[in-house]
Amino acid sequence: MTWFLIGGVALAAGVVGYLVGRHVHANAESAVGYLPAERSHLVDLVRRAHRALVATSVTLGDPPITALHPRGVDRDIAERAEALARLALSDGRNHVINDSAPTLATADGDVAFAVVLSAGAPIEASGERVLDELRALAAGLDAQRRIEREGRRSATRLAKLEQHDSIESASAALSDAATRMVDAPAAVALRDGLSGTPHILAVSGGADRRLLGTAVAPNSTVGRAVDGETPLAGFSAEELFGHFRSDRRRREDAGIAFPLNDGKEGVGALVVFRQPKAVDDETQAALQRLAIQAGPFMARLVSIRKHELRAMTDELTGLPNRRGFESALSTFRGDTAALLYLDLDRFKLLNDTHGHIAGDAALQHLARLLRRGLRERDVAARMGGEEFALWLPDIARAEAIDVAERVRATVEGAPVNWNGKAIPFTCSIGVATMPETTTAAANLYAAADAALYRAKEGGRNKVELARGPRQPRATDV
């Protein structure tokens, strides 16, 4: 009977630990009220297993739980059991009082147990076994409490994460949470909304900001983690991301990538920059739980971003459309910039002569040419038909004119290949700049468009500069 009850205690502790872990993962707040009732049952099982008068469990920060023999027990005996349990909790040692009410207490971590055996119980023969059993149970409940605490912390992190409505701010919050957990640099990589290639969207903890915006190679550690289900370790920057970085003094040369997914599809990875052997198993498990919990939310943001990008992207060329272009300009807060309007010359003739498919090929070819010369902060867009635009923030007027001339010359010297034939074409460009043309970015559109019209009227295949507010027209002088 005794061994049956002891086995029941161990089984109950394991079941409660599993259920509470699952319950905390789903709803950390309600788990607080779930645990004590189960622990009361466990404490009573302990008392019955040892045919004890009293069994007491004391946990750090919680009220004690005591089970008494049905026939009643003196209050002094119950209080002594609690006091001895608290002593074991404070010093982590075994304690035994062998008198008319034999009392044993032990602790593990933040949990202690004490029992008061019946008078005359053979404590010399069974004391060590009883203490071992109580310590094992205390260790199980202490592990359960750690799961509960981590579950509450994870739920709090997730709640904070879900306060962010942009993919960039949520990525930064997730990276910051990982940094606080391990006191090390961290990063978040997420799939691009259109290409599907993972890019680094956030870094924290002093990680190299040059990583921001960089693509992750599919066969790298992080790339494989994005497509997988288990954490992967990398031992160099090249191994982690698939591209080499020469600064060997930095801390981002090794790390662990934790997959972010919605349960079906991988959307990214949470990366912690630290030698894998320096991250203990418990911390790795906590990071993995964080990634598992954050995965579905980050997947929703990736899906939202994908639809937003599709709505702002020209399907034929892959460049931003007018809506995407205007969205990019709306965030500009500087004083110096340039807007270039481009229009393919005699595009209708190209379509009529070679067909609309050849015309589409010419538009795609022009888009590729424009992409090649872009700085990271520049934006090229297809505004509609054969009309394109280039947004060049933080650029001087003279440099903007130089860029326009280079674009015009590049287009003229790079005919599109169609059905084995090189089809030449040219473009006309209108240039408007801040602050010379206008001091408001919104006014650049009309000015650049008017300059483009003059370039067309002036013979095509040329660059025309928009007039400033004080510049008179030729007919006015």
ABEGO torsion letter per residue (X at the ends): XAAAAAAAAAAAAAAAAAAAAAAAAABAAAAAAAAAAAAAAAAAAAAAAAGBABBBBBBBGBBBBBBBBAAEBBAAAAAAAAAAAAAAAAAGBBBBBBBABBBBBBBBEABBBBBBBBBGBBAAAAAAAAAAAAAAAAAAAAAAAAAAAAAAAAAAAAAAAAABABAAAAAAAAAAAAAAAAGBBBBBBBBBAAAGBBBBABBBGGBBAAABGBBBBAABAAAAAAABABBBBBABAAAAAGBBBABAABAAABEBBBBBBAGABBAEBBBBBBBAAABBAAAAAAAAAAAAAAAAAAAAAAAAAAAAAAAABBAAAGBBBAAAAAAAAAABABABBBBBBBBBBGAAAAAAAAEAAAAAAAAAAAAAAAAAABBAABBBBBAEEABBBBBBBGBBAAAAAAAAAAAAAAAAABBBBBGGBBBBBBBBBBBBBOAAABABAAAAAAAAAAAAAAAAAAGEGBBBBBBBAABBBAAAX
